[in-house]
Amino acid sequence: MFAYIVRRVLATIPVMAIVALFVFSLLYIAPGDPAAVIAGDQATPQDVERIRESLGLDRPFLVRFGEWLFRILQGDMGVSIFTNLPVTTMIQQRIEPTLSLMVLTLCLAVSIAVPMGVVAAWKQGTWIDRAVMGFAVLGFSVPVFVVGYVLAYVFALELDWLPVQGYTAFSNGFFPWLENLILPAIALGGVYIALIARITRATMLEVLQQDYIRTARAKGAGQRSILFLHALKNAAVPIVTVIGIGVALLIGGAVVTESVFAIPGLGRLTVDAILRRDYPVIQGVILLFSFVYVLVNLAIDLLYTLFDPRIRY
Amino acid sequence: MRRRGLLGGAAAAAALVRLALAQRGRVLRFVPQADLSALDPIWTTSNVTRNMGYMVYDTLYGSDAEFRPRPQMAAGHVEEEDGRRVTITLREGLRFHDGAPVLARDAAASVTRWMRRHAMGQKLAPLVEEISAPDDRRLQFRLKRAFPLLIEALASPVAPPCFIMPERLAKTDPFTQLREVMGSGPYRFLADEFVSGSGAAFARNEVYSPTPVAASGYTAGPKLAHFDRVEWKIIPDAATASAAMQAGEIDWYEQPPPEIQQLLRRNRGIAIEPIDPLPMMALMRFNHLQPPFDKAAMRRALLPAIDQESFMQAAVGTDPALYQTDAGFFTPGGPMASDVGLEPLRGPRSLDRARALLKEAGYTNQQIRLLGPTDILVPSALTQMALDLFRRLGVNLDAALTDWGTVVQRRTSKEPLERGGWSVSMYAFSSMDFLTPATNPTLRANGAGAWFGWPDIPRLEALRDAWFEAPTLDQRKALAREMQVLAMQELPYIPVGAYRSQTAVRRDLVDRVRGLAIFWNIRRA
């Protein structure tokens, strides 16, 4: 197992290198000029050129890529063109809100979606099943930003129960933290809940047809024990896989959710950096996201061994 | 149940409400027009950074409501040797936020750095023999010849204003961004609380010493900070900012878009008012290097089709109070504005006449590329109007509509259309930029050195030079009129109207200084 983990961690290096090259090339090809954005409308073309030179943007692709790669290997992601702050500092400033949002959404989604899927499978063909599947279709169909605006309108503007926007750090208390994050987590979680509930239902339906379930029933096992101990554990592998894949959904959704609720997280940082062509920040954030995604997949692979002892690495 | 009710019992809630109200009275929460990404107000000419600069830094002179320079950090100045030696004396007791005294050498270094980035500073720079500090309070300019607009230039609120910072910072190359914010203005920048893209916070500078010179208007007169703390919250989504404003989470939303203004007007606690008594300027810019608009006749051919009212209604809506037509090359209401030469923009509009003039000028269906943004409110609307206009004129149009980041890169291209160049583009500028020929970048006509579009009209440049040399306001006004007449013939660009940028503020906020998002004098009633 340990050797497997080491191998997988080492395998992330070529993956990250490919991502790095891809991101750098893409940004090089894409139109846009941070020097022109920085200079502002009062600047002359000469001013823009001067800023471009001072930022080193006039140097050849390979030179810039080589320098960037050299720095990355030393753990230095560079300095933001706009804020003049190290990219690592900017990521540190923004990582807590995004991490909080994703963890809360994940907890919320799993704790709602898995029981929903299990109950829908158990009550297949009934109104409960139809209601769960109807909710899943709705969750898939309504965009995150629409759900976000509706939630903000109802719970913040009309009822005045929760704030419209912003983020309060966890260190300022659990309830203020939760107050700011609950609406974004629900908005972001909609599609995730739908996805997990559908997969859980489909997998449970398959498992519930298995002989060992019939045997368990024949032995007089209770319904709850059959569903949650025997069936769910055997249905867990595809569910866990989908939860892992869904992390990518969450990263994408966080970009929109953070904009709607003005949460100063990595999603907003990414959008701002792209609009301004702040290359070091874009590169840093995308590298981080891809690294997180690789790690999540590794964690899921390891979780398989918990649910299915036949799996060995 | 109210929000605070969730947090505790009724008594606790009442206490919290009292506490929150007391705190609210001492804190001003503001949503700026864009993210405060850069903190060096000399390095960037972004208006957001300039507005932040006015909180943190002070200037030697301010500009009053009539655009006259009035002393701020300066106690006064003396001109000698026919204006070739100008000595400015600093007021006593000026201190930076770290407690260090503001010395003349700080001012000398700051002026030197500013001079390389500001339009008027760049005109001043070749005339400067030396900027020195004979002692701690006296700043001295030795000039090759008199520069009548020296004090006006030091007072100019056009980005970048001449902010005074410590010498150790001001010695930095103006093309290198400073990381430290250290000024002597009415508010202190709280560096620990700054997160780009999220927000910034400022605390009242308790030891600030306002100028004793009574003046009112843009950046002149005593700067009285009435809030303990000002918080800038970056909320890029207009609907979210509007909801936060309605929910009482923010006090001032600098630039709500027109549809949000309509929504906020329904709230009795919120006032929608012009941020600036003067309007912003909109224009159609030509690329003078590439056909077909390299010919003045081709540019003039469009004039009968330009309907300023339509452009302005597309930008800000149909309420006539929000826009102004008959706008020329200088900001209406400003000292240089006039209506001379604007006849071609008046009277009934005629597409047929424009088509005939295009043909007469030699238009043979060459491609015209309209370059414009889709993600910035007013320029997007102006671009859509231009798109419609060119389509109705029946020209061979290629619309290159993209995000602002791409527009600012593509507009630098001097190449022909087949190699990614452009023909025409739409822009909006702040009122202050167009107050005089000195700071209007789009009226420069010095060819390769001019603003994007690169018009080469030597006579216009000669008039601008003469404007700088003119010793009296009346002479400058006469030259500005002459420039406008010439500009209407040569058309470095076509003015397509002027509009008032609206701001949303809570009604209990009074005494706001009109012009910029400025945080002195404003207070809670």
Boltz contact constraints between the chains, C-beta under 6 A:
constraints:
  - contact:
      token1: [A, 31]
      token2: [B, 406]
      max_distance: 6.0
  - contact:
      token1: [A, 31]
      token2: [B, 409]
      max_distance: 6.0
  - contact:
      token1: [A, 32]
      token2: [B, 405]
      max_distance: 6.0
  - contact:
      token1: [A, 32]
      token2: [B, 406]
      max_distance: 6.0
  - contact:
      token1: [A, 32]
      token2: [B, 409]
      max_distance: 6.0
  - contact:
      token1: [A, 33]
      token2: [B, 409]
      max_distance: 6.0
  - contact:
      token1: [A, 36]
      token2: [B, 408]
      max_distance: 6.0
  - contact:
      token1: [A, 36]
      token2: [B, 409]
      max_distance: 6.0
  - contact:
      token1: [A, 37]
      token2: [B, 405]
      max_distance: 6.0
  - contact:
      token1: [A, 37]
      token2: [B, 408]
      max_distance: 6.0
  - contact:
      token1: [A, 38]
      token2: [B, 44]
      max_distance: 6.0
  - contact:
      token1: [A, 40]
      token2: [B, 44]
      max_distance: 6.0
  - contact:
      token1: [A, 40]
      token2: [B, 45]
      max_distance: 6.0
  - contact:
      token1: [A, 40]
      token2: [B, 46]
      max_distance: 6.0
  - contact:
      token1: [A, 42]
      token2: [B, 45]
      max_distance: 6.0
  - contact:
      token1: [A, 42]
      token2: [B, 159]
      max_distance: 6.0
  - contact:
      token1: [A, 42]
      token2: [B, 441]
      max_distance: 6.0
  - contact:
      token1: [A, 43]
      token2: [B, 45]
      max_distance: 6.0
  - contact:
      token1: [A, 50]
      token2: [B, 175]
      max_distance: 6.0
  - contact:
      token1: [A, 51]
      token2: [B, 175]
      max_distance: 6.0
  - contact:
      token1: [A, 54]
      token2: [B, 175]
      max_distance: 6.0
  - contact:
      token1: [A, 82]
      token2: [B, 37]
      max_distance: 6.0
  - contact:
      token1: [A, 82]
      token2: [B, 38]
      max_distance: 6.0
  - contact:
      token1: [A, 83]
      token2: [B, 37]
      max_distance: 6.0
  - contact:
      token1: [A, 83]
      token2: [B, 196]
      max_distance: 6.0
  - contact:
      token1: [A, 84]
      token2: [B, 177]
      max_distance: 6.0
  - contact:
      token1: [A, 84]
      token2: [B, 179]
      max_distance: 6.0
  - contact:
      token1: [A, 93]
      token2: [B, 195]
      max_distance: 6.0
  - contact:
      token1: [A, 152]
      token2: [B, 243]
      max_distance: 6.0
  - contact:
      token1: [A, 156]
      token2: [B, 247]
      max_distance: 6.0
  - contact:
      token1: [A, 157]
      token2: [B, 243]
      max_distance: 6.0
  - contact:
      token1: [A, 157]
      token2: [B, 247]
      max_distance: 6.0
  - contact:
      token1: [A, 160]
      token2: [B, 2]
      max_distance: 6.0
  - contact:
      token1: [A, 160]
      token2: [B, 3]
      max_distance: 6.0
  - contact:
      token1: [A, 161]
      token2: [B, 3]
      max_distance: 6.0
  - contact:
      token1: [A, 164]
      token2: [B, 243]
      max_distance: 6.0
  - contact:
      token1: [A, 164]
      token2: [B, 244]
      max_distance: 6.0
  - contact:
      token1: [A, 164]
      token2: [B, 247]
      max_distance: 6.0
  - contact:
      token1: [A, 164]
      token2: [B, 249]
      max_distance: 6.0
  - contact:
      token1: [A, 165]
      token2: [B, 240]
      max_distance: 6.0
  - contact:
      token1: [A, 165]
      token2: [B, 244]
      max_distance: 6.0
  - contact:
      token1: [A, 259]
      token2: [B, 237]
      max_distance: 6.0
  - contact:
      token1: [A, 260]
      token2: [B, 237]
      max_distance: 6.0
  - contact:
      token1: [A, 260]
      token2: [B, 240]
      max_distance: 6.0
  - contact:
      token1: [A, 262]
      token2: [B, 235]
      max_distance: 6.0
  - contact:
      token1: [A, 262]
      token2: [B, 240]
      max_distance: 6.0
  - contact:
      token1: [A, 264]
      token2: [B, 195]
      max_distance: 6.0
  - contact:
      token1: [A, 264]
      token2: [B, 197]
      max_distance: 6.0
  - contact:
      token1: [A, 264]
      token2: [B, 198]
      max_distance: 6.0
  - contact:
      token1: [A, 268]
      token2: [B, 197]
      max_distance: 6.0
  - contact:
      token1: [A, 269]
      token2: [B, 197]
      max_distance: 6.0
  - contact:
      token1: [A, 272]
      token2: [B, 197]
      max_distance: 6.0
  - contact:
      token1: [A, 275]
      token2: [B, 405]
      max_distance: 6.0
  - contact:
      token1: [A, 277]
      token2: [B, 405]
      max_distance: 6.0
